[in-house]
Amino acid sequence: MPTPILAALEAPLSDAETPKLHVDSDWKAQAQAEKERLTKKEAERPQRPGRDEMPPADLRSLVGVLASQAIGGLGGYADEQGRVMVDLMGSRFAIDLLGVLEEKTRGNLTDDEAKDLKEVLAELRSRFVQIAQAVAARMASGQGVAGATTPGLGEPPAGGTGPKLVVP
């Protein structure tokens, strides 16, 4: 014979005792609208590569890589000892590659792409001339040149002024 507690648990519930579930369908619509709003906001956000991501493979990236090589060769970066590293041949090669890119893509670029490439090339060519003249002047005076291929030029004399140039 079942105990009174067990009998009460096994007995069917009356309509008054049945718990009522109230489903608010409005919250579902709000949640969906919020999800769509966030998805749209994420899609509109400019894409920037993270630490482990690469930038898009496009013309702007290619021009940037070659321009960085040219700037590096023009002394844009110093070595561990603070010396200015100049690689005129390497810089000229990167600038020439950008020139080839401009020539071979003429007529196939957007106006903005063509304008950007032209401006980068003009700036790099101008800097190349300035740096080449400065290096030639430093080498002629024998000041601050290390690793130069010209015989007789090396570290500046004691008390030499200015940064040392390292020319391969």
SVG drawing of the C-alpha trace seen along z (x, -y; Angstrom):
<svg xmlns="http://www.w3.org/2000/svg" viewBox="-8 -67 101 69">
<polyline fill="none" stroke="black" stroke-width="0.4" points="0.0,0.0 1.4,-3.3 2.2,-5.9 0.2,-9.1 3.2,-11.1 3.9,-8.7 0.2,-8.7 0.1,-12.5 3.2,-12.5 1.7,-10.0 -1.8,-11.6 -2.4,-13.8 -2.3,-17.5 -5.5,-19.5 -5.6,-22.4 -5.3,-24.8 -2.1,-23.0 -0.4,-22.7 2.3,-25.3 1.8,-27.8 4.7,-28.6 4.6,-32.1 6.7,-32.4 7.5,-35.9 8.1,-35.8 9.0,-39.5 12.4,-38.7 13.2,-36.4 12.6,-39.2 14.7,-41.6 17.6,-39.0 17.4,-38.4 17.4,-42.2 20.4,-42.7 22.2,-39.8 21.6,-41.3 22.7,-44.8 26.0,-43.4 26.6,-41.3 26.1,-44.5 28.3,-46.5 31.1,-43.9 30.8,-43.8 31.1,-47.6 34.1,-47.8 37.4,-48.3 39.3,-45.1 42.7,-45.3 44.9,-42.3 45.5,-41.0 48.8,-39.6 48.5,-36.3 46.7,-37.6 48.1,-38.8 46.9,-42.0 45.0,-41.5 47.0,-40.6 46.3,-43.6 48.2,-46.3 48.5,-48.6 50.2,-45.8 52.6,-45.0 53.5,-48.7 54.0,-49.0 56.4,-46.0 58.5,-47.3 58.4,-50.9 59.5,-49.6 62.5,-47.8 63.4,-51.0 63.2,-53.1 65.2,-50.5 67.9,-50.7 67.9,-54.5 68.8,-54.4 65.3,-54.3 66.4,-51.8 69.4,-51.8 71.3,-48.7 71.8,-47.5 74.7,-50.0 72.7,-53.0 74.5,-53.1 72.5,-54.2 72.4,-51.3 72.4,-52.4 72.1,-50.0 71.7,-52.1 71.8,-49.2 69.0,-47.3 67.0,-50.5 67.4,-51.3 66.3,-47.7 63.1,-48.1 62.3,-51.5 63.0,-50.1 60.6,-47.2 57.9,-49.7 58.6,-51.5 58.1,-48.2 54.9,-47.6 53.7,-51.1 54.6,-50.6 53.1,-47.1 49.9,-48.0 49.3,-51.3 45.7,-51.5 44.6,-48.6 44.6,-50.4 41.9,-52.5 42.6,-56.2 43.4,-56.0 45.8,-53.1 47.6,-54.8 47.8,-58.1 49.1,-56.3 51.8,-54.4 52.9,-57.6 53.2,-59.5 55.1,-56.7 57.5,-56.5 58.1,-60.2 58.8,-60.4 61.2,-57.4 63.1,-58.7 63.5,-62.1 64.8,-60.5 67.1,-58.2 68.7,-61.2 69.1,-63.1 70.5,-60.1 72.9,-59.1 74.2,-62.6 74.7,-62.7 76.5,-59.3 78.7,-60.5 79.6,-63.7 80.3,-61.7 82.5,-59.2 84.4,-62.0 85.1,-63.7 85.8,-60.3 83.5,-61.1 81.3,-58.5 81.6,-55.7 82.1,-52.1 82.3,-49.1 82.6,-51.1 84.0,-49.4 86.0,-52.5 89.7,-51.9 90.9,-54.1 87.5,-54.9 86.5,-53.4 85.6,-54.6 85.6,-58.4 88.5,-59.9 88.4,-60.4 86.0,-63.2 84.2,-62.7 80.7,-64.1 77.4,-62.7 76.0,-59.2 78.2,-56.5 77.0,-55.3 77.4,-51.6 77.6,-51.2 78.0,-47.7"/>
</svg>
